[in-house]
């Protein structure tokens, strides 16, 4: 009898052991990670390494077995992993006991002299039939990192580039000043949001540059690389401008800047100034935008020497009324990578919601000594003026070249001197985004001196008033002697 009991005891122990050895290796493993993103937020100024870690927890009542844990980029990754004492880039057949966890250690090996400012990868957790991952993010190059920060009054200088990750937010009643020669780079999905005041003080020789963090030559003229968005509870997507000015913002100025590669370059939401325009933007180039160069709604802008080109929808979209004046602007919306179905400049003063129409006063929308041209369809109009209650809408084009085939430019109420041309504007080199004037351009010497005197130097710092015959647009043609 004792032998039988002893035998049954052994069988019971073996049965329990076998039961304990069962594990889950497929289906939803329900892994719990201590983080969804491991961020190395120390900027690398020299070639070096740093280490972070996180835990993987098994909440199940049985042991789990993972087929593999590995780096998404494999051996090409700039990260290295250690999974519970085993080194990667791939570690196979990892078991985690029930209600237990393991540590994952990650080492970043970053060379700050490379082109990319942001290095990304992921750690993939693979079972027999499912995958999950944890993101890895590290920052290279010697930059000043702004990662989802609210900014009080401060000045950015040209000593180091700035990298905005997620967003930078200028708080109300605070001023961000950006000095000449400063480079501000944006990671995908990031914006500079201004509740307070933005003051950009570039120079002809040292403009302030706002662009993406992809520095490889291939990305130089590619659009849509930065600009944030918000998803509402209904699933709708609300896009933010790369430089986004809220209704609280005031007294903003941008002088001598280049803004490129975003989804929307500048967006203004009801930015009105009591005594000054909400934005004064001078001597600035906006280019390579996925959608719109400047989107302004019920806002006020004054601009001299503005160039906007290569925008997938509109170069300028001036909606819901407002107060706008563009002097010596070159709007040349040639888009080599997209086929547009929308005009370069759109002006409107209303919107419809269900059965209601809401109209906003267009106090002023004037273009003087300017060019509006591009390549929209078969020589279709690059200007659309869509207004309700015309007596509450004031707009005027004077001394301009307009590609406006659908508009009656003989209407003296809204059009002064419009220079007609069948040869186009004759820019120097559209393919290279050079919108200076060729020697035979009809825009040469076609401007009004009165408007030229309001902006006596062109975008490159050349005098446009010496011969008393300013050229149209942002550039003055200088003939070689």
LUMLUM-260242 format. One line per 5 residues: their letters; for each residue x, y, z of C-alpha. Coordinates in steps of 0.05 Angstrom, whole numbers, plus 5000, padded with zeros to 4 digits. Each point is the difference from the previous one (the first is absolute). Example, Ala and Ser with C-alpha at 12.3 -4.5 7.8 and 13.67 -1.06 7.14 Angstrom:
BEGIN
AS> 5246,4910,5156 | 5027,5069,4987
***
This chain:
BEGIN
XXXXX> 5000,5000,5000 | 5057,5048,5017 | 5030,4988,4931 | 4933,5018,4967 | 4995,5064,5040
XXXXX> 5072,5018,4984 | 4987,4986,4926 | 4937,5043,5000 | 5039,5057,5033 | 5053,4998,4946
XXXXX> 4946,5000,4946 | 4966,5059,5033 | 5065,5039,5003 | 5015,4984,4927 | 4929,5021,4981
XXXXX> 5007,5066,5037 | 5068,5011,4968 | 4972,4987,4931 | 4942,5046,5014 | 5048,5055,5022
XXXXX> 5041,4991,4937 | 4941,5019,4956 | 5007,5068,4967 | 4965,5048,4954 | 5036,5013,4934
XXXXX> 4945,5025,4954 | 4938,5044,4998 | 4997,5063,5041 | 5055,4995,5051 | 4977,5064,5033
XXXXX> 5070,5023,5014 | 5007,5062,5044 | 5057,5048,4985 | 5024,5052,5050 | 5003,5049,4942
XXXXX> 4979,5002,4927 | 5060,5043,4979 | 5071,5000,5026 | 5029,5069,4988 | 5073,5019,5005
XXXXX> 4988,5074,5012 | 5073,5015,5013 | 5028,5031,4936 | 5064,4967,4974 | 5055,5051,4990
XXXXX> 5055,4948,4989 | 5000,4928,4978 | 4976,4962,5061 | 4951,4954,5034 | 4947,5003,5054
XXXXX> 4953,4948,5029 | 4926,4998,5017 | 4956,4943,5023 | 4927,4979,5007 | 4962,4940,5025
XXXXX> 4955,4949,4966 | 4947,4971,5046 | 4960,4936,4992 | 4932,5011,5033 | 4975,4930,4981
XXXXX> 4991,4941,5047 | 5046,4958,4956 | 5070,5007,4976 | 5008,5031,4931 | 5052,4985,4947
XXXXX> 5020,5051,4947 | 5027,4975,4935 | 5048,5059,4995 | 5016,5069,5025 | 5039,5040,4949
XXXXX> 5018,5069,4973 | 4958,5022,4941 | 5061,5021,4960 | 5040,4938,5020 | 5075,5005,4992
XXXXX> 4994,5068,4966 | 4971,5032,5063 | 5037,5053,5041 | 4971,4968,5062 | 5020,4937,5037
XXXXX> 4956,4959,5047 | 5011,4954,5059 | 4940,4956,5018 | 5006,4972,5070 | 5075,4990,4991
XXXXX> 4999,4978,4927 | 5028,5047,4947 | 4964,5017,4934 | 4985,5024,4947 | 4956,4937,5005
XXXXX> 4986,4957,5060 | 4958,4937,4990 | 4954,4957,5043 | 4991,5046,5060 | 4956,4976,5057
XXXXX> 4967,5044,5052 | 4970,4967,5061 | 4928,5015,5020 | 4991,5066,5036 | 5074,5014,4988
XXXXX> 5041,5048,4958 | 5066,5006,4963 | 5046,5060,4988 | 5019,5025,4931 | 5063,5043,4998
XXXXX> 5012,5045,4939 | 5064,5034,4980 | 5002,5056,4949 | 5062,5008,4958 | 4994,5067,4964
XXXXX> 5048,5038,4956 | 4982,5074,5004 | 5036,5014,4934 | 4949,4962,4958 | 4943,5033,4960
XXXXX> 4941,4976,5041 | 4982,5040,5062 | 4952,4947,5026 | 5015,4925,5002 | 4941,4953,5006
XXXXX> 4991,4925,5006 | 4955,4952,5039 | 5006,4938,5042 | 4952,4948,4972 | 4969,4946,5043
XXXXX> 4979,4941,4957 | 4958,4940,5020 | 4978,4944,4955 | 4945,5042,4969 | 5004,5072,5025
XXXXX> 5047,5059,5008 | 5005,5061,5045 | 5055,5051,5007 | 5031,5056,5041 | 5027,5061,4963
XXXXX> 5072,5024,5007 | 5018,5073,4989 | 5068,5034,5007 | 5026,5068,4980 | 5065,5011,4964
XXXXX> 5039,5061,4979 | 5019,5057,5046 | 4931,5033,5005 | 4956,5033,5052 | 4941,4954,5009
XXXXX> 4931,5029,5012 | 4955,4940,5016 | 4927,5018,5014 | 5019,5062,5040 | 4963,5063,5020
XXXXX> 5045,5061,4990 | 5004,5064,5040 | 5033,5061,4970 | 5068,4982,4972 | 5048,5009,4942
XXXXX> 5026,4946,4954 | 5069,5013,4970 | 5039,4971,4942 | 5052,4965,5043 | 4965,4932,4993
XXXXX> 4941,4975,4959 | 4934,4989,5035 | 4961,4936,4992 | 4925,5001,5016 | 4972,4931,5017
XXXXX> 4925,4995,5010 | 4989,5075,5011 | 5026,5065,5029 | 4947,5046,5029 | 5012,5075,5011
XXXXX> 4955,5017,5059 | 4953,5059,5001 | 5033,5068,5016 | 5069,4970,4986 | 5046,5014,4941
XXXXX> 5046,4952,4963 | 5054,5038,4962 | 5040,4962,4948 | 5064,5034,4977 | 5032,5004,4932
XXXXX> 5033,4936,4975 | 4962,4953,5046 | 4977,4933,4973 | 4936,4970,5028 | 4987,4927,4981
XXXXX> 4935,4963,5010 | 4988,4926,5007 | 4941,4968,4964 | 4935,5019,5034 | 5028,5061,5037
XXXXX> 4982,5074,4999 | 5018,5066,5033 | 4935,5025,5031 | 4996,5073,5021 | 4951,5025,5053
XXXXX> 5046,5059,5013 | 5046,5035,4951 | 5051,4975,4949 | 5055,5048,4979 | 5045,4974,4944
XXXXX> 5059,5047,4986 | 5039,4970,4942 | 5043,5039,4952 | 5012,4998,4925 | 5066,4964,5010
XXXXX> 4976,4957,5058 | 4926,4981,4994 | 4966,4959,5054 | 4983,4932,4971 | 4941,4957,5021
XXXXX> 5003,4930,4969 | 4996,4926,5014 | 5052,4959,5036 | 5014,4957,4939 | 5065,5030,4974
XXXXX> 5015,4952,4943 | 4999,5036,4932 | 4942,4956,4976 | 4953,5033,5051 | 5020,5073,4986
XXXXX> 4940,5015,4956 | 4951,4947,5026 | 4936,5026,5033 | 4960,4975,5059 | 5058,4984,5047
XXXXX> 4975,5038,5061 | 4939,5032,5030 | 4957,4972,5056 | 4927,4978,5000 | 4946,4987,5051
XXXXX> 4950,4943,4996 | 4932,5018,5029 | 4953,4953,5037 | 4960,4990,4936 | 5063,4978,4963
XXXXX> 5007,5064,4960 | 5071,5024,4988 | 5016,5074,5013 | 5066,5021,4968 | 5045,5052,5033
XXXXX> 5046,5045,4962 | 5075,4988,5006 | 5000,5070,5031 | 4931,5004,5032 | 4973,5065,5029
XXXXX> 4940,4995,5045 | 4947,5052,5014 | 5038,5023,5062 | 5062,5015,4960 | 5018,5072,4983
XXXXX> 5054,5046,4971 | 5037,4945,4963 | 5055,5016,4950 | 5041,4958,4953 | 5057,5033,4962
XXXXX> 5050,4965,4955 | 4979,4928,5008 | 4994,4936,4959 | 4942,4953,5018 | 5000,4934,4963
XXXXX> 4978,4926,4998 | 4938,5004,5044 | 4927,4981,4989 | 4977,5072,5012 | 5054,5053,5007
XXXXX> 4964,5053,5041 | 4930,4995,5030 | 4964,5058,5033 | 4936,4989,5039 | 4964,5067,5011
XXXXX> 5065,5037,5013 | 4982,5073,4999 | 5041,5058,5027 | 4970,5060,5035 | 5051,5049,4973
XXXXX> 5047,4956,4958 | 4986,4941,4954 | 4998,4932,5033 | 5060,4982,4957 | 5050,5043,4962
XXXXX> 5039,4954,4954 | 5055,5030,4957 | 5057,4973,4957 | 4978,4928,5008 | 4997,4938,4956
XXXXX> 4947,4947,5012 | 5007,4938,4957 | 4990,4925,4993 | 4934,4995,5038 | 4956,4939,4996
XXXXX> 4937,5042,5003 | 5004,5076,5013 | 5053,5052,5007 | 4960,5049,5044 | 4931,4983,5027
XXXXX> 4968,5060,5034 | 4930,5002,5027 | 4971,5066,5025 | 5070,5026,5010 | 5044,5059,4981
XXXXX> 5065,4997,4961 | 5046,5052,4970 | 5055,4975,4955 | 5057,5027,4957 | 5046,4957,4957
XXXXX> 4965,4934,5009 | 5013,4940,4955 | 4954,4939,5003 | 5008,4940,4954 | 4991,4925,4993
XXXXX> 4937,4992,5043 | 4956,4941,4986 | 4934,5036,5010 | 5005,5076,5009 | 5059,5047,5009
XXXXX> 4954,5048,5037 | 4933,4982,5029 | 4968,5062,5030 | 4933,4979,5029 | 4943,5025,5044
XXXXX> 5017,5073,4986 | 5057,5037,5033 | 5048,5055,4982 | 5058,4985,4952 | 5051,5040,4961
XXXXX> 5054,4968,4956 | 5049,5048,4968 | 5053,4975,4952 | 4979,4927,5007 | 5020,4944,4953
XXXXX> 4948,4945,5003 | 5027,4950,4950 | 4966,4934,5015 | 5035,4951,4956 | 4994,4929,5029
XXXXX> 5046,4950,4965 | 4980,4940,5043 | 4924,5010,5001 | 4944,5017,4953 | 4959,5054,5033
XXXXX> 4925,5009,4993 | 4998,5065,5040 | 5023,5071,4986 | 5061,5032,5030 | 4961,5054,5037
XXXXX> 4931,4990,5030 | 4962,5058,5033 | 4934,4989,5037 | 4956,5032,5053 | 4950,4946,5020
XXXXX> 4987,4928,5017 | 4939,4956,5000 | 4977,4956,5057 | 4940,4957,4985 | 4948,5050,4974
XXXXX> 5033,5062,5030 | 5050,5048,4967 | 5048,5040,5044 | 5031,5062,4969 | 5062,5035,5026
XXXXX> 5022,5070,4980 | 5058,5004,4951 | 5027,5067,5022 | 5056,5000,4950 | 5035,4951,4954
XXXXX> 5049,5039,4957 | 5056,4977,4954 | 5047,5054,4973 | 5061,4994,4954 | 4990,4924,5003
XXXXX> 4999,4937,4958 | 4949,4943,5005 | 5018,4945,4952 | 5010,4925,4996 | 4984,4936,4965
XXXXX> 4928,4981,5016 | 4967,4957,4947 | 4997,5027,4929 | 5017,5072,5016 | 4942,5004,5049
XXXXX> 4992,5058,5047 | 5049,5002,5059 | 4954,5048,5037 | 4931,4986,5029 | 4959,5052,5036
XXXXX> 4938,4968,5031 | 4961,5052,5039 | 4930,5012,5027 | 4973,5070,5015 | 5048,5036,4953
XXXXX> 4987,5066,5035 | 5034,4971,5062 | 5059,4975,4960 | 5058,5045,4981 | 5055,4974,4956
XXXXX> 5045,5034,4949 | 5055,4979,4952 | 5044,5055,4972 | 5063,4996,4957 | 4998,4925,4998
XXXXX> 5010,4942,4951 | 4943,4952,5012 | 4985,4932,4971 | 4926,5015,5009 | 4964,4973,4939
XXXXX> 4932,4993,5035 | 4997,5069,5030 | 4979,5066,4969 | 5062,5042,5015 | 4968,5061,4966
XXXXX> 4957,5010,5063 | 5030,5066,5024 | 4973,4991,5070 | 5046,4941,5012 | 5054,5005,4947
XXXXX> 5047,5056,4983 | 5056,4991,4951 | 5006,4926,4980 | 5058,4984,4954 | 4979,4952,4945
XXXXX> 5048,4947,4974 | 4994,4941,4954 | 5073,4979,5008 | 4996,4986,5075 | 5042,5035,5052
XXXXX> 5068,4974,4975 | 5031,4979,5066 | 5074,4982,5000 | 4994,4925,5013 | 4934,4970,5024
XXXXX> 5030,4930,5003 | 5050,5024,5052 | 4949,5042,5037 | 5035,5064,4979 | 4945,5052,4993
XXXXX> 5044,5060,4985 | 4982,5034,4935 | 5031,4985,4933 | 5023,5059,4958 | 4939,4996,4955
XXXXX> 4949,4994,5055 | 4938,5045,4992 | 5004,5011,5076 | 5065,5040,4990 | 4991,5075,5014
XXXXX> 4924,4990,5002 | 4987,5021,5072 | 4976,5065,5031 | 5055,5040,5036 | 4952,5019,5056
XXXXX> 4994,4927,5019 | 5074,4988,4988 | 5018,5055,5050 | 4962,4962,5054 | 5050,4943,4991
XXXXX> 5061,5032,4968 | 5045,4938,5005 | 4982,4933,4967 | 5005,4931,5032 | 5075,4997,4985
XXXXX> 5014,5070,5027 | 5004,5034,4932 | 4970,5069,4989 | 4937,5000,4959 | 4992,5076,4998
XXXXX> 5066,5023,4970 | 4971,5003,4930 | 4931,5022,5026 | 4971,4940,4964 | 4992,4943,5049
XXXXX> 4988,4929,4974 | 4940,4960,5020 | 5009,4945,5051 | 5051,4989,5055 | 5062,5005,4956
XXXXX> 5029,5060,4964 | 5034,4982,4934 | 5071,5027,4997 | 5030,5000,4931 | 5074,4986,4993
X> 5041,5060,4978
***
